[in-house]
Amino acid sequence: MGRAELRAGGEVPGRSRGAAVAGVFALVLVLLSSAPARAREAPAPRRFAGGGTIPTYDVTMTIRRDGVVDVRETITYDFGSEGGHGFARRVPYRRGERMFDIDDLRTSSSTGAPARVRTLTLPHDLQITVGDDRRIVRGPQAYVIEYEIGRLFAPLPDGRWEMRWDAIGTTWNVPIANAAVRLESPTMHWKTSCRAGHGDVTVPCQRDRDGPYAVDFLQSGLDPHEGMTVRVRLPGNAIAPRPPRYVRPYWDAGWAGTGLLALTVALLPWMLGRPGPAGRLADPVRPVGSKGLARRALTGRILLLAAVLAVLGDAAVDVDRYGLWAVSLGDLTMAGIALGIAGTAALCAQCAPCDGREE
């Protein structure tokens, strides 16, 4: 911001007020860009939400010795006579504070339907859109989605490894007539189970074929937003996976940052001017005269700059390590917001005309 100039009589020019407004606007932009967005519905391909069914949904999950799971999803999507452009599949890369690695994504279609893939990273999921907005397909079409997931396994206190994963997901807004999940293990010494449904309302999946290295689970009549969650436990020496990766929660501020922000908000009326004996605003600590106002303007700008640096510094560490959606609001961000409020108050308070007295 440019240096504030004072007119005769101590009146602050209009551009000083503009500087204050610009400072507030800049701070709001920084906070909005650094704060994690709440989960929201992402745009889906046209005509996807209007209807359709999934007659069959087959998933094969192959566990490798390095702990990475190869996933192959074969989806038959019936677009009906109205047709559609494709569908969207969401695969979670974050659950709570755990992060997963999704790599080597490939799509295809055995029925000749457009299988162009586009991805969009959401706060918790990777949205995989398959299809072509310029082409409409009708009737049943078969698609294949293949990818790898890393860091699914977490250690148990007894030394074994455990994986819990919804093989279908609960973001489908169409019913699934028949679903099958096949688990393939690198060892015969393992335990597995499956439950179908959503949330706390689940039922055991039907166990179709049970072999030493592979197990098939079946489920029919899945309603929209119902999935199949599988659980696998392996001996400690069966795989050598990469350790789980954790990030800070979206809200990670403690008493220090929260208390500082609350104190700043409580003192905001005093910073701007408090009621005097005659009912008018009087601020005995506000400096008067051109020099005092200039110092107040400089202080406000310094505080705003420190606020921006604090927020960016707190967010930069998370973004650099885990990506944009891993940004966490910690104590440093809370301190930055408090500094921004104080700086804005200083700029706004110095905009009021004074009596022109010099210190």
C-alpha positions as CSV (number, residue, x, y, z in Angstrom):
1,M,0.0,0.0,0.0
2,G,1.1,3.5,-0.6
3,R,2.1,5.9,2.2
4,A,-0.9,7.8,3.6
5,E,-0.9,11.6,3.0
6,L,-2.8,14.1,5.3
7,R,-4.7,17.1,4.2
8,A,-5.0,20.4,6.0
9,G,-7.1,20.1,9.2
10,G,-6.0,16.4,9.7
11,E,-8.5,14.8,7.3
12,V,-7.3,11.5,5.9
13,P,-7.8,11.3,2.1
14,G,-10.1,8.7,0.4
15,R,-7.2,6.5,-0.7
16,S,-6.4,5.8,3.0
17,R,-9.8,4.4,3.4
18,G,-9.3,2.5,0.2
19,A,-6.1,1.0,1.7
20,A,-8.0,-0.2,4.7
21,V,-10.7,-1.8,2.5
22,A,-8.1,-3.3,0.3
23,G,-6.3,-4.8,3.4
24,V,-9.5,-6.4,4.6
25,F,-10.3,-7.8,1.1
26,A,-6.8,-9.2,0.8
27,L,-7.0,-10.9,4.2
28,V,-10.4,-12.5,3.4
29,L,-9.0,-13.8,0.1
30,V,-6.0,-15.4,1.9
31,L,-8.2,-17.0,4.5
32,L,-10.6,-18.4,2.0
33,S,-7.8,-19.8,-0.2
34,S,-6.0,-21.4,2.7
35,A,-9.0,-22.8,4.7
36,P,-10.1,-26.3,3.7
37,A,-13.3,-26.3,1.8
38,R,-16.1,-28.4,3.1
39,A,-17.1,-31.5,1.2
40,R,-19.5,-30.6,-1.5
41,E,-21.1,-32.2,-4.4
42,A,-18.8,-31.9,-7.4
43,P,-20.3,-31.4,-10.9
44,A,-21.1,-34.7,-12.5
45,P,-21.4,-35.5,-16.2
46,R,-24.7,-34.4,-17.8
47,R,-27.6,-36.7,-17.4
48,F,-25.8,-38.8,-14.9
49,A,-28.0,-37.8,-11.9
50,G,-31.2,-38.2,-13.9
51,G,-31.4,-42.0,-13.7
52,G,-30.0,-45.3,-14.8
53,T,-28.9,-48.5,-13.0
54,I,-25.9,-50.6,-12.4
55,P,-26.8,-54.2,-13.3
56,T,-23.4,-55.7,-12.3
57,Y,-20.4,-54.3,-10.4
58,D,-17.4,-56.6,-10.0
59,V,-14.3,-55.6,-8.0
60,T,-11.1,-57.5,-7.8
61,M,-8.6,-56.4,-5.1
62,T,-5.2,-58.1,-5.3
63,I,-2.9,-57.6,-2.4
64,R,0.8,-57.5,-3.3
65,R,3.8,-58.3,-1.1
66,D,4.7,-54.6,-0.9
67,G,1.3,-53.9,0.6
68,V,0.0,-52.1,-2.5
69,V,-3.5,-53.2,-3.6
70,D,-4.2,-53.5,-7.3
71,V,-7.9,-52.7,-7.9
72,R,-9.9,-53.6,-11.0
73,E,-13.5,-52.5,-11.2
74,T,-15.8,-53.8,-14.0
75,I,-18.9,-51.8,-14.1
76,T,-22.0,-52.4,-16.3
77,Y,-23.9,-49.2,-16.4
78,D,-27.4,-49.1,-18.0
79,F,-28.2,-45.6,-19.3
80,G,-31.6,-46.6,-20.5
81,S,-33.3,-45.3,-23.6
82,E,-32.7,-41.7,-22.6
83,G,-28.9,-42.2,-22.6
84,G,-26.1,-40.4,-20.9
85,H,-22.6,-39.2,-21.3
86,G,-20.9,-41.3,-18.6
87,F,-20.6,-41.6,-14.9
88,A,-18.5,-40.4,-11.9
89,R,-16.7,-42.7,-9.5
90,R,-15.2,-41.4,-6.3
91,V,-12.3,-43.1,-4.6
92,P,-11.3,-41.8,-1.2
93,Y,-7.7,-40.7,-0.7
94,R,-8.4,-39.3,2.8
95,R,-10.4,-40.7,5.7
96,G,-10.2,-38.7,8.9
97,E,-6.4,-38.0,9.4
98,R,-5.3,-40.9,7.2
99,M,-4.1,-40.5,3.6
100,F,-3.9,-43.1,0.9
101,D,-1.9,-43.2,-2.4
102,I,-3.9,-43.6,-5.6
103,D,-1.7,-44.2,-8.7
104,D,-1.7,-45.7,-12.2
105,L,-5.3,-45.0,-13.1
106,R,-6.5,-46.5,-16.3
107,T,-10.0,-46.8,-17.9
108,S,-11.5,-48.8,-20.9
109,S,-14.7,-50.1,-22.3
110,S,-15.4,-53.5,-23.8
111,T,-18.6,-52.3,-25.4
112,G,-17.0,-49.4,-27.3
113,A,-18.4,-46.7,-25.1
114,P,-16.3,-43.5,-24.7
115,A,-13.9,-44.2,-21.8
116,R,-12.1,-40.9,-21.6
117,V,-11.0,-40.3,-18.0
118,R,-10.9,-37.0,-16.1
119,T,-10.0,-36.6,-12.5
120,L,-10.9,-34.0,-9.9
121,T,-9.3,-33.8,-6.4
122,L,-12.0,-33.1,-3.8
123,P,-11.4,-32.5,-0.1
124,H,-11.6,-36.3,0.7
125,D,-12.1,-38.1,-2.6
126,L,-10.5,-38.4,-6.1
127,Q,-13.4,-38.1,-8.5
128,I,-12.9,-40.2,-11.6
129,T,-15.2,-39.1,-14.5
130,V,-15.5,-41.6,-17.3
131,G,-17.2,-40.7,-20.6
132,D,-17.5,-38.0,-23.2
133,D,-19.7,-34.9,-22.9
134,R,-19.9,-34.8,-26.7
135,R,-21.3,-38.3,-27.1
136,I,-24.4,-39.9,-25.8
137,V,-24.5,-43.6,-25.1
138,R,-27.7,-45.7,-24.5
139,G,-28.5,-49.0,-22.9
140,P,-26.0,-51.1,-20.9
141,Q,-22.4,-50.3,-21.4
142,A,-19.4,-52.0,-19.8
143,Y,-16.4,-50.1,-18.3
144,V,-13.2,-51.1,-16.5
145,I,-11.4,-48.9,-14.0
146,E,-8.0,-49.9,-12.8
147,Y,-5.7,-48.3,-10.2
148,E,-3.4,-48.9,-7.3
149,I,-3.9,-48.0,-3.7
150,G,-1.0,-47.7,-1.2
151,R,-0.9,-47.3,2.5
152,L,-4.2,-49.1,3.1
153,F,-2.7,-51.4,5.7
154,A,-2.2,-50.3,9.3
155,P,-0.3,-52.3,12.0
156,L,-2.3,-53.9,14.9
157,P,-0.9,-54.3,18.4
158,D,-0.4,-58.0,17.9
159,G,1.9,-57.4,15.0
160,R,-0.6,-58.2,12.2
161,W,-1.6,-55.9,9.4
162,E,-5.2,-54.8,8.9
163,M,-7.1,-53.2,6.0
164,R,-10.6,-51.8,6.0
165,W,-11.9,-50.6,2.7
166,D,-15.3,-49.9,1.0
167,A,-14.7,-51.6,-2.4
168,I,-17.7,-49.9,-4.0
169,G,-18.1,-46.7,-2.1
170,T,-21.2,-44.9,-0.9
171,T,-21.3,-42.1,-3.4
172,W,-23.3,-43.9,-6.2
173,N,-26.7,-42.3,-6.5
174,V,-28.2,-45.2,-8.6
175,P,-29.0,-48.7,-7.4
176,I,-26.7,-51.7,-7.9
177,A,-28.5,-54.9,-8.7
178,N,-25.6,-57.3,-8.2
179,A,-22.2,-56.6,-6.7
180,A,-19.2,-58.9,-6.2
181,V,-15.9,-58.3,-4.5
182,R,-13.0,-60.7,-4.9
183,L,-10.0,-60.5,-2.5
184,E,-6.7,-62.1,-3.4
185,S,-4.0,-62.6,-0.8
186,P,-0.3,-63.3,-1.1
187,T,-0.6,-65.8,1.8
188,M,-3.0,-68.5,2.9
189,H,-2.8,-67.4,6.5
190,W,-5.3,-64.6,6.5
191,K,-8.7,-63.6,7.7
192,T,-11.3,-61.5,5.9
193,S,-14.9,-60.4,6.3
194,C,-17.4,-58.1,4.5
195,R,-20.5,-56.0,5.4
196,A,-22.8,-54.3,3.0
197,G,-24.9,-51.2,3.6
198,H,-24.3,-47.7,4.7
199,G,-23.1,-46.3,8.1
200,D,-24.3,-48.4,11.1
201,V,-27.0,-50.1,9.0
202,T,-25.1,-53.1,7.5
203,V,-25.5,-56.8,7.0
204,P,-23.0,-59.5,6.4
205,C,-22.1,-60.1,2.7
206,Q,-22.7,-63.5,1.2
207,R,-19.5,-65.5,1.1
208,D,-19.5,-67.2,-2.3
209,R,-16.2,-69.0,-2.9
210,D,-13.6,-69.5,-0.2
211,G,-10.1,-70.6,-1.2
212,P,-6.7,-70.5,0.4
213,Y,-5.6,-67.4,-1.5
214,A,-8.9,-65.8,-2.7
215,V,-12.4,-65.1,-1.3
216,D,-15.5,-63.9,-3.2
217,F,-18.2,-61.8,-1.5
218,L,-21.6,-61.2,-3.2
219,Q,-24.4,-58.8,-2.5
220,S,-27.6,-58.1,-4.4
221,G,-30.1,-55.2,-4.2
222,L,-27.8,-52.4,-3.1
223,D,-29.7,-49.1,-2.8
224,P,-28.1,-45.8,-3.8
225,H,-25.3,-44.8,-1.4
226,E,-24.8,-48.4,-0.1
227,G,-21.4,-50.1,-0.3
228,M,-19.5,-53.2,0.6
229,T,-16.8,-52.8,3.2
230,V,-14.2,-55.5,3.4
231,R,-11.8,-56.2,6.2
232,V,-8.5,-58.1,5.8
233,R,-6.0,-59.2,8.4
234,L,-2.6,-60.6,7.4
235,P,0.4,-61.9,9.4
236,G,3.2,-59.5,10.1
237,N,5.6,-61.3,7.8
238,A,3.1,-61.7,4.9
239,I,3.6,-58.2,3.5
240,A,6.0,-55.3,3.9
241,P,3.8,-52.2,3.3
242,R,4.7,-48.6,3.6
243,P,3.6,-47.2,7.0
244,P,0.3,-45.3,7.2
245,R,0.5,-41.6,6.5
246,Y,-1.3,-39.2,8.7
247,V,-2.1,-35.5,8.4
248,R,-3.3,-32.9,10.9
249,P,-7.1,-32.5,11.2
250,Y,-8.7,-29.7,9.4
251,W,-9.1,-27.9,12.8
252,D,-5.9,-28.2,14.8
253,A,-5.9,-25.0,16.8
254,G,-5.3,-25.3,20.5
255,W,-6.1,-23.1,23.4
256,A,-3.2,-20.7,22.6
257,G,-4.4,-19.7,19.1
258,T,-8.1,-19.8,19.9
259,G,-7.6,-17.8,23.1
260,L,-5.6,-15.2,21.2
261,L,-8.3,-14.8,18.6
262,A,-11.0,-14.6,21.2
263,L,-9.1,-11.9,23.1
264,T,-8.6,-9.9,19.9
265,V,-12.3,-10.1,19.1
266,A,-13.2,-9.0,22.6
267,L,-10.9,-6.0,22.4
268,L,-12.1,-5.0,19.0
269,P,-14.6,-2.3,20.2
270,W,-11.7,-0.8,22.3
271,M,-9.5,-0.7,19.3
272,L,-12.0,1.1,17.2
273,G,-13.1,3.5,20.0
274,R,-15.2,3.0,23.1
275,P,-18.3,5.0,24.3
276,G,-17.5,8.1,26.3
277,P,-19.4,9.7,29.2
278,A,-21.6,11.7,26.8
279,G,-22.5,8.6,24.7
280,R,-20.1,9.4,21.9
281,L,-17.1,7.3,20.9
282,A,-13.9,8.4,22.6
283,D,-10.6,6.7,22.4
284,P,-8.1,8.2,24.9
285,V,-5.3,6.1,23.5
286,R,-5.8,7.1,19.9
287,P,-3.0,9.5,18.9
288,V,-4.1,12.7,17.4
289,G,-2.6,14.8,14.6
290,S,-1.0,13.8,11.3
291,K,2.0,12.1,12.8
292,G,-0.2,9.9,15.1
293,L,-2.5,8.9,12.3
294,A,0.4,8.1,10.0
295,R,1.9,5.9,12.7
296,R,-1.5,4.1,13.2
297,A,-1.8,3.5,9.5
298,L,1.7,2.1,9.3
299,T,1.0,-0.2,12.3
300,G,-2.1,-1.4,10.7
301,R,-0.3,-2.3,7.5
302,I,2.5,-4.1,9.3
303,L,-0.1,-6.1,11.2
304,L,-1.9,-7.1,8.0
305,L,1.3,-8.1,6.4
306,A,2.2,-10.2,9.4
307,A,-1.2,-11.8,9.3
308,V,-0.9,-12.8,5.7
309,L,2.6,-14.3,6.3
310,A,1.4,-16.2,9.4
311,V,-1.6,-17.8,7.5
312,L,0.5,-18.6,4.4
313,G,3.3,-20.0,6.5
314,D,0.9,-22.3,8.4
315,A,-0.7,-23.5,5.2
316,A,2.5,-23.9,3.2
317,V,3.8,-26.7,5.3
318,D,0.7,-28.8,4.8
319,V,0.3,-28.0,1.1
320,D,4.0,-28.8,0.4
321,R,3.8,-32.2,2.1
322,Y,0.3,-33.5,1.3
323,G,-1.5,-31.2,-1.1
324,L,-4.0,-28.4,-1.1
325,W,-6.8,-30.3,0.7
326,A,-4.5,-31.2,3.6
327,V,-4.4,-27.5,4.8
328,S,-5.1,-27.4,8.6
329,L,-6.2,-24.4,10.7
330,G,-3.6,-24.4,13.5
331,D,-2.5,-21.9,16.1
332,L,-0.4,-20.0,13.6
333,T,-3.5,-19.4,11.4
334,M,-5.5,-18.3,14.5
335,A,-2.7,-15.9,15.4
336,G,-2.7,-14.6,11.8
337,I,-6.4,-14.0,11.9
338,A,-6.0,-12.1,15.2
339,L,-3.3,-10.0,13.7
340,G,-5.5,-9.3,10.7
341,I,-8.3,-8.1,12.9
342,A,-6.0,-5.8,14.8
343,G,-4.5,-4.4,11.7
344,T,-7.8,-3.8,10.1
345,A,-9.1,-2.1,13.2
346,A,-6.0,0.1,13.2
347,L,-6.6,1.1,9.6
348,C,-10.3,1.7,10.1
349,A,-9.8,3.7,13.3
350,Q,-7.3,6.1,11.7
351,C,-9.8,6.9,9.0
352,A,-11.9,9.0,11.4
353,P,-11.2,12.8,11.2
354,C,-9.2,14.2,14.0
355,D,-8.8,17.8,15.2
356,G,-5.5,18.4,13.4
357,R,-3.3,18.7,16.5
358,E,0.3,17.7,16.2
359,E,2.0,15.6,18.9
